[in-house]
Amino acid sequence: MFTAGKGRLVALGAVVVGAAIALSGCASADPLSSGGDNASGSKATLIVGSQAYYSNTIVAEIYAEALENAGYKVTRSFNIGQREVYLPQIEAGKIDVFPEYDGSLLQALDKTAAGGTSDAVYAALKGKLPAGLTALTPAAAADQNSWTVTQAFATKYNLTDIASLKNVTEKIIVGGNSELQTRPYGPKALESKYGIKIAGFKAVQDSGGPLTVKALVDNQIQLANIYTADPNIKSNNLVALQDPDGLFFPDNITPIVSKKVDAAAQKVLDAVDAKLSQDELVSLNSESVNDKKSAPDIAKAWLTSNGLLK
């Protein structure tokens, strides 16, 4: 059974609603059967899932539309929730394609994992996946965990990296979703690894989204777990502290697929990830956060601009 790892909650209601209702197609074959084709020779329906996190939903929608364009029938199972909820569904064969974050998934599967470079993390992950699941080639794009502060706070205490938080002489309240308290990079790690004194924890259940950013800007919290592809970091003049010690594992977007995803479908997903750069992920997220576009509209425009739609 899978254990806890990185999870993301609903950040933007418009994306959640738009993506969750965008269902397509019904299959004549058993959706949980193995193999890419049913008895009549048509392609099997693939169930694409996502976390309840707007950025993850956008990538899942891109995967779904690319597969549909290639002739696959797709059912969307979006906004499922935290990893504790959706990973057992993947393991049980109820989801066929899921955009994951390889470092956090590795930490969820192996609490003793050493981390390291992106290549090392990906290699380790492939060896830890349950039978029947495959990790496809990661994208260059990553949505990394970070410990983030305001620029004013960073300037006041000369903060550059995580360890420099020892410079802070006032109380530090950490903000993030409640699961952050038990993560291997959470407040306990700050205290045990760096000797940083944490005065308290404030649960903000949007996983680094606008509510977390507001709490940070309003000084309700002084330190927040925010993902590095979030456009809020730049637009709110925040600072993601450097992580030279590798507290956070590399988190490249990596499709996790079931046996139903045949070689042709894998090729489609690989083509998507080959185009998905870090800058483009931030841009996609900005379209959601700042421009209030829906995940289906963002996905279609991105696929078209990258020549991935017929």
C-alpha positions in Angstrom: 0.0 0.0 0.0 1.2 3.5 -0.8 2.0 5.9 2.0 2.0 9.7 2.3 3.9 11.9 0.0 3.4 15.2 -1.7 -0.2 16.2 -2.2 -1.9 19.2 -3.5 -5.4 20.5 -2.7 -7.8 22.7 -4.7 -6.3 26.0 -5.4 -8.8 27.5 -8.0 -12.4 26.6 -8.1 -12.9 27.5 -11.7 -10.3 25.0 -12.8 -11.7 22.4 -10.5 -15.2 22.7 -11.8 -14.2 23.0 -15.5 -11.9 20.0 -15.5 -14.0 17.8 -13.3 -17.0 17.9 -15.6 -15.1 17.5 -18.8 -15.8 13.9 -19.3 -15.5 12.1 -22.7 -16.6 8.9 -24.2 -17.7 5.5 -22.8 -16.0 2.2 -23.6 -17.5 -1.0 -24.7 -14.7 -2.8 -23.1 -14.1 -3.3 -19.4 -12.2 -0.2 -18.4 -10.1 -2.2 -15.9 -9.1 -4.9 -18.3 -5.5 -5.1 -19.4 -4.2 -4.5 -22.9 -4.6 -1.6 -25.3 -7.4 -3.0 -27.5 -10.8 -4.6 -26.9 -12.3 -7.6 -28.7 -13.5 -5.5 -31.6 -10.1 -4.1 -32.2 -10.8 -0.5 -31.0 -8.6 1.3 -28.5 -9.5 0.8 -24.9 -10.8 3.6 -22.7 -8.1 5.2 -20.6 -8.9 6.8 -17.3 -6.8 9.9 -16.7 -6.6 11.2 -13.1 -5.3 14.3 -11.3 -4.6 15.6 -7.9 -6.9 18.3 -6.5 -4.4 20.9 -7.5 -4.9 23.3 -10.4 -1.5 22.8 -12.0 -1.7 19.0 -11.9 -5.2 19.2 -13.4 -3.9 21.3 -16.3 -1.2 18.7 -17.1 -3.8 15.9 -16.8 -6.1 17.7 -19.2 -3.2 18.1 -21.6 -2.6 14.3 -21.4 -6.3 13.6 -21.9 -6.7 15.8 -24.9 -3.5 14.5 -26.5 -4.7 10.9 -26.1 -8.2 11.8 -27.5 -6.5 13.4 -30.5 -4.6 10.1 -31.1 -7.9 8.2 -31.1 -8.2 7.0 -27.5 -11.3 7.3 -25.5 -10.7 9.0 -22.3 -12.5 9.3 -19.0 -11.4 12.0 -16.7 -11.2 11.4 -13.0 -9.8 14.8 -11.8 -9.4 16.5 -8.5 -9.1 13.3 -6.5 -7.3 14.8 -3.5 -4.1 13.9 -1.7 -1.8 11.1 -2.5 -3.2 9.1 0.3 -6.4 8.9 -1.6 -5.4 8.6 -5.3 -2.4 6.3 -5.1 -4.4 3.3 -3.9 -6.7 3.9 -6.8 -3.8 3.8 -9.2 -2.5 0.6 -7.6 -5.9 -1.0 -7.9 -6.0 -0.3 -11.6 -8.8 2.3 -11.4 -6.6 5.0 -13.0 -4.5 4.5 -16.1 -2.6 7.8 -16.5 -1.6 10.1 -13.8 0.9 13.1 -13.9 3.1 12.6 -10.8 6.1 14.4 -9.3 8.8 11.8 -9.3 10.8 12.9 -6.2 7.8 13.2 -3.9 6.4 9.9 -5.2 9.7 8.2 -4.5 9.7 9.5 -0.9 6.2 8.2 -0.5 7.2 4.8 -1.6 10.6 4.6 0.1 11.1 6.7 3.2 14.8 5.8 3.2 15.4 7.1 -0.4 18.6 9.0 -0.8 17.4 11.6 -3.3 20.1 13.1 -5.6 19.9 14.3 -9.1 16.8 14.2 -11.3 18.2 11.2 -13.1 19.0 9.4 -9.9 15.6 10.0 -8.5 13.9 8.8 -11.6 16.0 5.6 -11.7 15.2 4.9 -8.1 11.5 5.5 -8.6 11.3 3.0 -11.4 12.6 0.3 -9.1 10.1 1.1 -6.4 6.8 1.2 -8.4 4.3 -1.6 -7.7 3.9 -4.3 -10.3 1.8 -3.2 -13.3 2.8 0.4 -13.2 5.4 2.2 -15.3 7.0 5.6 -15.0 7.4 7.2 -18.4 10.1 9.7 -19.3 9.9 12.8 -17.1 9.3 16.3 -18.4 11.9 19.0 -18.0 9.2 20.8 -16.1 9.2 20.4 -12.3 6.9 21.7 -9.6 9.3 21.6 -6.8 8.5 22.0 -3.1 10.2 25.0 -1.6 10.3 26.9 1.7 9.3 30.4 0.8 9.4 33.8 2.5 8.6 37.4 1.6 11.3 39.5 0.2 11.1 41.8 3.2 11.6 38.9 5.6 14.5 37.6 3.5 16.1 41.0 3.4 15.6 41.6 7.2 17.4 38.4 8.2 19.7 37.9 5.2 18.0 34.7 4.1 19.4 32.9 1.1 19.0 29.2 1.7 17.0 27.0 4.1 19.8 26.8 6.7 20.0 30.6 6.9 16.6 30.6 8.7 18.7 30.2 11.8 19.4 33.9 11.4 15.7 34.7 12.3 15.3 36.0 15.9 11.5 36.4 15.9 8.9 33.6 16.0 8.5 31.6 12.9 5.0 30.3 12.1 4.9 27.7 9.3 1.9 27.6 6.9 0.8 24.8 4.7 -1.7 22.0 4.4 -2.1 19.8 7.4 -0.3 16.9 5.8 2.9 19.1 5.7 3.4 18.4 9.4 4.3 14.8 8.7 6.2 15.2 5.4 9.9 14.3 5.5 10.8 17.9 4.6 8.3 19.5 7.0 8.7 21.5 10.2 10.2 18.6 12.1 12.9 18.4 9.5 13.7 22.1 9.8 14.2 21.6 13.5 16.1 18.3 13.4 18.3 18.9 10.4 19.0 22.6 10.8 18.2 23.5 14.4 15.6 26.0 13.2 13.1 26.9 15.9 9.5 26.7 14.8 7.0 28.5 17.0 3.8 27.0 15.5 1.9 25.7 12.5 -1.0 27.2 10.7 -3.0 24.9 8.5 -3.9 26.6 5.1 -5.7 24.0 3.0 -4.9 25.2 -0.5 -1.4 23.7 -0.7 0.6 26.9 -1.5 -2.3 28.6 -3.4 -3.7 32.1 -3.0 -4.7 31.6 0.6 -1.3 30.5 1.6 0.3 33.4 -0.3 -2.0 35.9 1.4 -1.2 34.5 4.8 2.5 34.9 4.0 2.1 38.5 2.6 -0.1 39.5 5.6 2.6 38.1 8.0 0.1 35.6 9.5 2.8 33.1 8.7 6.5 33.7 8.1 7.4 30.5 6.2 5.3 28.7 3.6 5.5 25.5 1.5 4.9 26.8 -2.0 5.6 25.0 -5.3 8.2 26.6 -7.5 6.1 26.6 -10.7 3.6 28.9 -9.0 3.4 32.3 -10.7 2.4 33.8 -7.3 6.1 33.6 -6.2 7.1 36.3 -8.8 3.9 38.3 -8.8 3.9 38.7 -4.9 7.7 39.4 -4.6 8.4 36.2 -2.7 11.6 34.3 -2.3 12.0 30.5 -2.6 14.9 29.7 -0.4 17.7 27.7 -2.0 18.1 24.1 -1.1 21.7 23.1 -1.5 21.4 20.1 0.9 18.6 18.5 -1.1 16.0 18.5 1.6 13.5 18.5 -1.3 13.9 15.8 -3.9 13.7 16.9 -7.6 10.1 16.8 -8.7 9.9 16.5 -12.4 6.5 15.8 -13.9 6.4 12.1 -14.7 3.4 10.1 -16.1 2.6 7.0 -14.1 0.7 4.6 -16.4 -1.0 1.2 -16.1 -0.7 -1.8 -18.4 -3.6 -0.5 -20.4 -1.5 2.3 -21.8 0.0 0.7 -24.9 3.2 1.7 -26.7 1.3 4.1 -29.0 -0.3 5.9 -26.1 3.0 6.0 -24.3 4.5 7.7 -27.4 1.8 10.3 -27.2 2.5 11.1 -23.6 6.3 11.2 -24.2 5.7 13.7 -27.0 3.8 15.9 -24.6 6.5 15.8 -21.9 9.2 16.4 -24.4 7.6 19.8 -25.0 6.8 20.7 -21.4 9.6 23.0 -20.1 9.8 24.7 -16.8 9.0 28.1 -18.3 6.0 26.8 -20.0 4.7 25.2 -16.9 4.9 28.5 -15.1 3.2 30.1 -18.0 0.4 27.5 -18.0 -0.1 28.1 -14.3 -0.2 31.8 -14.8 -3.0 31.4 -17.4 -5.0 29.7 -14.7 -4.2 31.9 -11.7 -4.0 35.3 -13.3 -6.1 34.9 -16.5 -8.7 32.7 -15.0 -8.8 30.3 -18.0 -10.2 26.8 -17.7 -7.9 23.8 -17.8 -9.5 22.5 -21.1 -8.9 25.9 -22.8 -5.4 26.1 -21.5 -4.6 22.6 -22.6 -6.1 22.9 -26.1 -4.2 26.1 -26.8 -0.9 24.7 -25.5 -1.2 21.5 -27.5 -2.1 23.5 -30.7 0.8 25.9 -30.3 3.2 22.9 -29.9 1.9 21.1 -32.9 0.5 18.2 -30.9 -3.1 18.4 -32.2 -4.1 17.2 -35.6 
